[in-house]
Amino acid sequence: MTMKILVTGVGGQLGYDVCKELDRRGIENRGVDIADFDITDADKTREYICSYKPDAVIHCSAWTAVDKAEDEIEKVRLVNTEGPRNIARACRETGAKMLYISTDYVFPGEGERYYEPGDPTGPLGAYGETKLGGEIAVKEILDRYFIVRISWVFGKNGNNFVKTMLRLAETRTELNVVCDQIGSPTYTADLAPLLCDMIVTEKYGTYHATNEGVCSWADFSEEIFRLAGKNVKVNKIPTSAYPTRAVRPLNSRMSKDKLTQMGFNRLPTWQDALKRYLKEIKAYNE
């Protein structure tokens, strides 16, 4: 089966790796960013998608500056809720299926249990609320959709927690890192093949997809320094000692059982992913 896939957010971590994976599989694709069309402009979005006529759209672009979102909620809503709505409408018109990337931030992050895809949502701030708005819009407009919730993303193309820690390790011998927010890192190079597996099927619905295993940000940073051979002491602090503009969920554990049930491969462990990622960025920088 030949397919033609449009990928938004090609300039970001995930969009970049999705296009690379589609190329690797010989699937015709086009990666786009704001220079191609603005997803918040309904007419431009419709015009672009209707002229390209993709069989599917993998929508990776989003406003992800979580703290800044609290002060610019209307701008964020345009990108994270109205953008997906505009894409979904164009998909309905052209008959394309849509894969929308969402987030652990749609949940309130209470307790210690793993959130299932069908669990009640309850975002704590502007970012989660607007991403949930995007989910709702996609579900209202389309029958042929995938919603994939991810968390703690890192990839080669862009900024992320791993790169920040490595940068800080150049000048610091000790760091305070929060230890009571628990979740799963997601390596975009591992996620991209799953999304490409998914988009060629009719197994529609809402999924969770992260690397296997959970950790705190403090655990994650300790493993980054260990693998990178950096001698940095991590002081584990509670979230209450590190106030931020946006409230972070304390529990970002998400169950991936549905991936197994639907016949999809789960991702490798986050430790294995981190090891490969550090090798990749080291080779890239040499």
C-alpha positions as CSV (number, residue, x, y, z in Angstrom):
1,M,0.0,0.0,0.0
2,T,1.4,3.4,-1.0
3,M,0.8,6.3,1.3
4,K,1.5,10.0,1.3
5,I,2.0,11.5,4.8
6,L,2.1,15.1,5.9
7,V,4.1,15.7,9.1
8,T,3.8,19.0,11.0
9,G,6.5,20.4,13.2
10,V,9.4,19.1,11.2
11,G,11.7,21.6,12.9
12,G,11.0,20.1,16.3
13,Q,12.4,17.0,18.0
14,L,9.6,14.5,17.1
15,G,8.6,15.8,13.6
16,Y,12.2,15.6,12.5
17,D,12.6,11.9,13.6
18,V,9.2,11.0,12.1
19,C,10.2,12.3,8.7
20,K,13.5,10.5,9.0
21,E,11.7,7.2,9.8
22,L,9.2,7.6,6.9
23,D,12.1,8.2,4.5
24,R,13.9,5.1,5.9
25,R,10.7,3.1,5.1
26,G,10.4,4.6,1.6
27,I,7.0,6.2,2.5
28,E,6.3,9.4,0.6
29,N,6.1,12.3,3.1
30,R,6.4,16.0,3.5
31,G,7.6,17.7,6.7
32,V,6.2,21.2,7.2
33,D,6.6,24.0,9.7
34,I,5.2,27.5,10.2
35,A,7.1,28.8,7.1
36,D,4.9,26.5,5.0
37,F,1.6,27.4,6.6
38,D,0.3,28.6,9.9
39,I,-1.9,25.9,11.6
40,T,-3.8,28.7,13.5
41,D,-5.1,30.1,10.1
42,A,-8.0,27.8,9.1
43,D,-8.1,28.9,5.5
44,K,-4.3,28.5,4.9
45,T,-4.4,25.1,6.7
46,R,-7.3,23.9,4.5
47,E,-5.7,25.2,1.4
48,Y,-2.3,23.5,2.0
49,I,-3.7,20.1,3.1
50,C,-6.3,20.1,0.3
51,S,-3.6,20.8,-2.3
52,Y,-1.2,18.2,-1.0
53,K,-3.9,15.6,-0.5
54,P,-2.1,13.4,2.1
55,D,-3.5,10.0,3.1
56,A,-2.6,10.9,6.7
57,V,-1.4,13.8,8.8
58,I,1.0,13.2,11.8
59,H,0.6,16.4,13.8
60,C,3.7,17.0,15.9
61,S,3.8,20.7,16.2
62,A,2.6,22.3,19.4
63,W,3.3,25.1,21.9
64,T,5.3,23.3,24.5
65,A,6.8,26.2,26.6
66,V,4.8,25.2,29.7
67,D,5.6,28.1,32.0
68,K,5.2,30.7,29.3
69,A,1.8,29.2,28.4
70,E,0.4,30.5,31.8
71,D,0.9,34.1,30.6
72,E,-0.1,33.7,27.0
73,I,-3.1,31.4,27.2
74,E,-5.0,32.8,24.2
75,K,-1.9,32.3,21.9
76,V,-1.4,28.8,23.3
77,R,-5.1,27.9,22.7
78,L,-4.8,29.0,19.1
79,V,-1.8,26.7,18.5
80,N,-2.7,23.7,20.7
81,T,-6.5,23.6,20.3
82,E,-7.5,25.6,17.2
83,G,-4.5,24.3,15.2
84,P,-5.5,20.6,15.6
85,R,-9.2,21.6,14.9
86,N,-8.2,23.2,11.6
87,I,-6.1,20.2,10.6
88,A,-8.8,17.8,11.6
89,R,-11.4,19.7,9.5
90,A,-9.0,19.6,6.5
91,C,-8.5,15.8,7.1
92,R,-12.2,15.3,7.1
93,E,-12.6,17.1,3.8
94,T,-9.8,15.2,2.1
95,G,-10.5,11.8,3.8
96,A,-7.1,11.7,5.5
97,K,-6.6,10.0,8.8
98,M,-4.9,12.0,11.6
99,L,-2.4,11.2,14.4
100,Y,-2.4,13.9,17.1
101,I,0.4,14.0,19.6
102,S,-0.8,14.8,23.1
103,T,0.7,14.8,26.6
104,D,0.7,13.5,30.2
105,Y,-0.3,17.1,31.2
106,V,-3.9,16.3,30.4
107,F,-4.1,14.4,33.7
108,P,-4.1,15.9,37.2
109,G,-1.1,13.8,38.2
110,E,-2.4,12.5,41.5
111,G,-1.6,9.3,43.4
112,E,0.8,6.7,42.1
113,R,-1.3,4.5,39.8
114,Y,-0.7,4.3,36.1
115,Y,-3.2,6.4,34.0
116,E,-5.1,4.4,31.4
117,P,-6.0,6.1,28.1
118,G,-9.7,6.2,29.0
119,D,-9.2,7.6,32.5
120,P,-10.8,11.0,33.4
121,T,-8.6,13.9,32.5
122,G,-8.1,17.0,34.6
123,P,-5.2,19.3,33.5
124,L,-3.6,21.6,36.0
125,G,-2.6,24.5,33.7
126,A,-2.8,26.2,30.4
127,Y,-0.6,23.8,28.5
128,G,-2.5,20.7,29.5
129,E,-5.8,22.3,29.1
130,T,-5.1,23.5,25.5
131,K,-3.6,20.1,24.5
132,L,-6.8,18.4,25.9
133,G,-8.8,20.9,23.9
134,G,-6.9,19.6,20.8
135,E,-7.8,16.0,21.7
136,I,-11.5,16.9,22.1
137,A,-11.5,18.8,18.7
138,V,-9.9,15.8,16.9
139,K,-12.4,13.4,18.4
140,E,-15.4,15.6,17.6
141,I,-14.4,16.0,13.9
142,L,-12.9,12.7,12.9
143,D,-13.6,9.0,13.2
144,R,-10.3,8.0,11.8
145,Y,-7.9,9.4,14.4
146,F,-5.0,8.3,16.7
147,I,-4.3,10.3,19.8
148,V,-0.9,9.4,21.3
149,R,0.1,10.9,24.7
150,I,3.8,11.2,25.4
151,S,5.9,12.7,28.2
152,W,9.4,14.0,29.0
153,V,10.5,14.1,25.4
154,F,14.1,14.2,24.2
155,G,15.6,14.0,20.7
156,K,18.5,15.1,18.6
157,N,16.8,18.1,16.9
158,G,16.0,20.7,19.6
159,N,16.3,21.5,23.3
160,N,15.4,19.1,26.1
161,F,16.2,18.2,29.7
162,V,19.1,15.9,28.7
163,K,20.9,18.7,26.8
164,T,20.2,21.2,29.6
165,M,21.7,18.8,32.2
166,L,24.8,18.3,30.0
167,R,25.2,22.0,29.6
168,L,24.9,22.7,33.3
169,A,27.5,19.9,34.0
170,E,30.1,22.0,32.1
171,T,30.1,24.6,34.9
172,R,28.5,23.0,38.0
173,T,29.6,20.2,40.4
174,E,26.2,20.0,42.1
175,L,22.6,20.6,41.1
176,N,19.2,20.6,42.8
177,V,16.7,18.5,40.9
178,V,13.1,17.6,41.9
179,C,12.6,14.0,43.1
180,D,8.8,13.8,43.6
181,Q,7.6,14.2,40.0
182,I,7.5,10.6,38.5
183,G,7.2,9.8,34.9
184,S,8.7,8.2,31.8
185,P,11.2,9.8,29.4
186,T,10.4,9.4,25.7
187,Y,13.1,9.3,23.0
188,T,11.8,10.6,19.7
189,A,14.0,8.1,17.7
190,D,12.2,5.3,19.5
191,L,8.7,6.9,19.3
192,A,8.9,7.7,15.5
193,P,8.9,4.0,14.4
194,L,5.8,3.3,16.6
195,L,4.0,6.2,15.0
196,C,4.9,5.0,11.5
197,D,3.7,1.5,12.4
198,M,0.4,3.0,13.8
199,I,-0.4,5.3,10.9
200,V,-0.6,2.5,8.3
201,T,-3.3,0.6,10.4
202,E,-6.9,1.2,11.1
203,K,-6.4,0.6,14.9
204,Y,-7.8,4.0,15.8
205,G,-8.1,5.5,19.3
206,T,-6.2,7.0,22.2
207,Y,-2.8,5.5,23.2
208,H,0.0,6.2,25.7
209,A,3.6,5.8,24.3
210,T,6.7,6.4,26.3
211,N,9.9,4.5,26.9
212,E,9.5,1.7,29.4
213,G,10.1,2.3,33.1
214,V,9.6,5.3,35.4
215,C,11.9,7.6,37.3
216,S,12.0,11.1,38.9
217,W,13.7,14.0,37.3
218,A,16.5,13.6,39.9
219,D,16.9,9.9,38.9
220,F,17.0,10.8,35.3
221,S,19.7,13.5,35.8
222,E,21.8,11.1,37.8
223,E,21.7,8.5,35.0
224,I,22.5,11.3,32.4
225,F,25.6,12.3,34.4
226,R,26.6,8.6,35.1
227,L,26.4,7.7,31.4
228,A,28.1,10.9,30.2
229,G,30.9,10.5,32.8
230,K,30.1,13.8,34.5
231,N,31.0,14.2,38.1
232,V,27.9,16.1,39.3
233,K,26.2,15.6,42.6
234,V,22.4,15.6,42.4
235,N,20.6,17.0,45.5
236,K,17.1,15.6,45.5
237,I,14.6,18.3,46.4
238,P,10.7,18.3,46.5
239,T,8.7,20.3,44.0
240,S,7.7,22.6,46.8
241,A,11.3,23.8,47.0
242,Y,11.4,24.7,43.3
243,P,8.3,26.7,42.4
244,T,7.5,27.2,38.7
245,R,5.0,29.4,36.9
246,A,3.0,26.3,35.8
247,V,2.1,23.5,38.1
248,R,3.7,20.2,37.1
249,P,1.9,16.8,37.6
250,L,3.5,14.8,40.3
251,N,2.4,11.5,38.8
252,S,2.9,11.1,35.0
253,R,2.9,7.3,35.0
254,M,0.9,6.2,32.0
255,S,-0.1,2.6,31.2
256,K,1.0,1.3,27.8
257,D,-1.0,-1.9,28.0
258,K,-3.2,-0.8,25.1
259,L,-0.2,-0.9,22.8
260,T,0.4,-4.5,23.6
261,Q,-3.4,-5.3,23.3
262,M,-3.5,-3.7,19.8
263,G,-0.4,-5.5,18.6
264,F,2.1,-2.7,18.7
265,N,5.7,-2.9,19.9
266,R,6.4,-1.1,23.2
267,L,9.5,1.1,23.3
268,P,12.8,0.1,24.9
269,T,13.6,1.1,28.5
270,W,14.4,4.8,29.1
271,Q,17.9,3.8,30.3
272,D,18.6,2.0,27.1
273,A,17.2,5.0,25.1
274,L,19.3,7.5,27.0
275,K,22.5,5.5,26.4
276,R,21.8,5.4,22.6
277,Y,20.8,9.1,22.6
278,L,24.0,10.2,24.3
279,K,26.1,8.3,21.7
280,E,24.1,9.9,18.9
281,I,24.5,13.5,20.1
282,K,28.2,12.9,20.9
283,A,28.8,11.5,17.4
284,Y,26.7,14.4,16.0
285,N,28.8,17.0,17.9
286,E,32.2,15.6,17.0
